[in-house]
Amino acid sequence: MNVETLLKTDVNAHTEKKGQLTYLSWAWAWAEALKADPSATFNVVMFGDKCYTDINGTAMVWVTVTMFGKPMTCQLPVMDYKNKAIVNPDAFAVNTAIMRCMTKALSLHGLGLYIYAGEDLPEDGATRKGNGPIITPKGNVGEDLPEEDKEFLLEMAASCEELVGNGKAKEASQMLDEAMLDPDQKVWLWGQMTSPTRAAIKKAKG
């Protein structure tokens, strides 16, 4: 099994709806990852003695999934059932966010990626919600970026999450426009942000 196969895998039977968002079962997703690559691993990024970063009293977790010899890192806010960032989250909320973040990182390898693009079905037979394009990674675009670029882009992604969380999607959009990123940087950065943040920035752009 390879990335192309994962991109075409229909995961709908293993998802659940919460509000306007769709979540993929992390246990099923990880089982599929091991079928595709028995050597697959995931790692929770640590910040000193903590598994999250503090942002104005809320928190972000970071998880790296390595498959087919390539690491993919995603971040996710620690959120409540309304998908709002939790102030001073407890251990249960942090653990839930870590597993959701692991599933999101798996999507960068192809599994369930269409969920984060707002699609009903996988590539090759997908139907769209609205007129948005199908978003798929082309040869793991951006993964060859220098580590210092990735660190900068991760900080920018966190800033976007914070701005959107504070109702400042327009400011986040302007920040991205002013950054003058190249195409690979834009694609990689976009993959580091949560679906609600991307949607809010798209809406702000008009």
C-alpha positions as CSV (number, residue, x, y, z in Angstrom):
1,M,0.0,0.0,0.0
2,N,1.2,3.5,-0.8
3,V,0.2,7.2,-0.5
4,E,-1.9,7.0,-3.7
5,T,-3.9,4.1,-2.3
6,L,-4.4,5.9,1.1
7,L,-5.7,9.0,-0.8
8,K,-8.4,6.8,-2.4
9,T,-9.4,5.0,0.7
10,D,-13.1,5.7,1.7
11,V,-13.1,6.3,5.5
12,N,-16.7,7.4,5.8
13,A,-17.9,4.3,7.7
14,H,-15.4,5.1,10.4
15,T,-16.3,8.8,11.0
16,E,-18.7,10.6,13.3
17,K,-20.2,14.1,13.1
18,K,-19.8,16.6,15.9
19,G,-21.5,19.8,15.1
20,Q,-20.3,20.8,11.6
21,L,-17.1,18.8,11.8
22,T,-16.3,15.2,10.9
23,Y,-13.9,13.1,13.0
24,L,-12.2,9.9,12.0
25,S,-11.7,7.1,14.5
26,W,-8.1,7.3,15.6
27,A,-7.9,3.6,16.5
28,W,-9.2,2.6,13.0
29,A,-6.9,5.1,11.3
30,W,-3.9,3.9,13.1
31,A,-4.7,0.3,12.3
32,E,-4.9,1.2,8.6
33,A,-1.6,3.0,8.9
34,L,0.1,-0.1,10.3
35,K,-1.4,-2.2,7.5
36,A,0.0,0.3,4.9
37,D,3.4,0.5,6.7
38,P,4.2,-1.8,9.6
39,S,7.1,0.4,10.6
40,A,4.8,3.5,11.0
41,T,5.4,5.5,14.2
42,F,3.9,8.5,15.8
43,N,5.6,10.8,18.3
44,V,4.1,13.5,20.5
45,V,6.3,16.6,20.3
46,M,7.5,17.6,23.8
47,F,8.2,21.1,25.0
48,G,10.5,20.6,28.0
49,D,8.4,18.5,30.4
50,K,5.0,19.3,28.6
51,C,3.3,17.8,25.6
52,Y,1.7,21.1,24.6
53,T,2.5,24.8,24.1
54,D,0.6,27.5,26.1
55,I,-1.2,30.2,24.1
56,N,-3.0,32.8,26.2
57,G,-4.1,30.1,28.7
58,T,-5.2,27.7,26.0
59,A,-3.0,24.9,24.5
60,M,-1.8,23.4,21.3
61,V,-0.5,19.8,20.9
62,W,1.9,18.7,18.2
63,V,2.3,15.1,16.7
64,T,4.6,13.7,14.1
65,V,3.6,10.6,12.2
66,T,6.3,8.9,10.1
67,M,5.2,6.6,7.3
68,F,7.1,5.4,4.2
69,G,10.2,7.0,5.7
70,K,8.7,10.5,5.8
71,P,7.7,12.4,8.9
72,M,4.6,14.7,8.8
73,T,3.9,17.0,11.7
74,C,0.6,18.6,12.6
75,Q,-0.7,20.7,15.5
76,L,-4.1,21.0,17.0
77,P,-5.7,23.2,19.7
78,V,-7.0,21.5,22.8
79,M,-10.8,22.0,22.2
80,D,-14.1,21.3,23.8
81,Y,-17.1,19.6,22.2
82,K,-18.0,23.0,20.5
83,N,-14.5,23.1,19.0
84,K,-13.6,26.1,21.1
85,A,-10.1,26.2,22.6
86,I,-10.2,25.2,26.3
87,V,-8.6,27.5,28.9
88,N,-6.4,25.5,31.3
89,P,-7.3,22.1,29.8
90,D,-7.1,19.0,31.9
91,A,-5.2,15.8,31.1
92,F,-8.2,14.2,29.5
93,A,-8.7,17.1,27.1
94,V,-5.0,17.1,26.2
95,N,-5.0,13.4,25.6
96,T,-8.1,13.6,23.3
97,A,-6.4,16.4,21.3
98,I,-3.2,14.3,20.9
99,M,-5.1,11.4,19.4
100,R,-7.1,13.7,17.1
101,C,-3.8,15.4,16.1
102,M,-2.3,12.0,15.3
103,T,-5.2,11.3,13.0
104,K,-4.8,14.7,11.3
105,A,-1.1,14.0,10.8
106,L,-2.1,10.7,9.2
107,S,-4.2,12.6,6.7
108,L,-1.0,14.3,5.4
109,H,0.1,10.8,4.4
110,G,-3.2,10.5,2.5
111,L,-5.6,8.6,4.8
112,G,-8.8,10.6,5.2
113,L,-7.3,13.8,3.7
114,Y,-10.5,14.6,1.9
115,I,-12.3,15.1,5.3
116,Y,-10.1,18.1,6.0
117,A,-10.8,19.4,2.5
118,G,-14.5,19.3,3.2
119,E,-15.2,16.5,0.8
120,D,-17.9,13.8,0.9
121,L,-15.9,11.0,-0.9
122,P,-12.3,10.3,-1.7
123,E,-10.5,11.3,-4.9
124,D,-11.7,9.5,-8.0
125,G,-15.4,9.8,-7.5
126,A,-15.6,12.6,-5.0
127,T,-18.4,15.1,-4.8
128,R,-17.8,18.6,-3.5
129,K,-19.5,20.7,-0.8
130,G,-19.7,24.0,-2.6
131,N,-17.3,24.8,-5.4
132,G,-14.0,24.3,-3.5
133,P,-11.2,22.3,-5.1
134,I,-10.1,18.8,-4.0
135,I,-6.9,19.3,-2.0
136,T,-4.4,16.5,-2.2
137,P,-0.7,16.5,-1.6
138,K,1.4,16.3,-4.7
139,G,4.5,14.3,-3.9
140,N,4.5,15.5,-0.2
141,V,4.9,19.1,-1.3
142,G,6.9,21.1,1.2
143,E,8.3,18.2,3.2
144,D,11.8,18.9,1.7
145,L,11.7,22.5,3.2
146,P,14.6,23.4,5.5
147,E,13.9,22.8,9.1
148,E,14.2,26.5,9.9
149,D,11.5,27.2,7.4
150,K,9.2,24.6,9.0
151,E,9.8,26.1,12.4
152,F,8.9,29.5,11.1
153,L,5.8,28.2,9.3
154,L,4.7,26.3,12.5
155,E,4.9,29.5,14.4
156,M,2.9,31.2,11.7
157,A,0.3,28.4,11.9
158,A,0.0,28.8,15.6
159,S,-0.4,32.6,15.2
160,C,-3.2,32.0,12.7
161,E,-4.9,29.6,15.1
162,E,-4.7,32.2,17.8
163,L,-6.0,35.1,15.7
164,V,-8.9,33.1,14.3
165,G,-9.7,31.9,17.8
166,N,-9.9,35.5,18.9
167,G,-12.2,36.4,16.0
168,K,-9.5,38.0,13.9
169,A,-9.6,35.9,10.7
170,K,-9.1,39.0,8.6
171,E,-5.8,39.8,10.4
172,A,-4.7,36.2,9.9
173,S,-5.5,36.4,6.2
174,Q,-3.5,39.6,5.9
175,M,-0.6,38.1,7.7
176,L,-0.4,35.3,5.3
177,D,-0.6,37.6,2.3
178,E,2.2,39.8,3.6
179,A,4.4,36.8,4.3
180,M,5.0,36.4,0.5
181,L,5.5,32.6,0.8
182,D,6.5,30.5,-2.1
183,P,4.0,27.8,-3.3
184,D,5.6,24.9,-1.4
185,Q,5.7,26.9,1.8
186,K,2.0,27.8,1.4
187,V,0.9,24.2,0.8
188,W,2.9,23.0,3.8
189,L,1.7,25.8,6.1
190,W,-1.9,25.2,5.0
191,G,-1.6,21.6,6.1
192,Q,-0.5,22.7,9.6
193,M,-3.7,24.6,10.3
194,T,-7.0,23.1,11.6
195,S,-10.0,22.9,9.2
196,P,-12.0,25.6,11.1
197,T,-9.1,28.0,10.9
198,R,-8.6,27.4,7.2
199,A,-12.3,27.9,6.6
200,A,-12.3,31.2,8.5
201,I,-9.3,32.5,6.6
202,K,-10.9,31.5,3.3
203,K,-14.1,33.3,4.3
204,A,-12.1,36.4,5.3
205,K,-10.5,36.5,1.9
206,G,-14.0,36.6,0.3
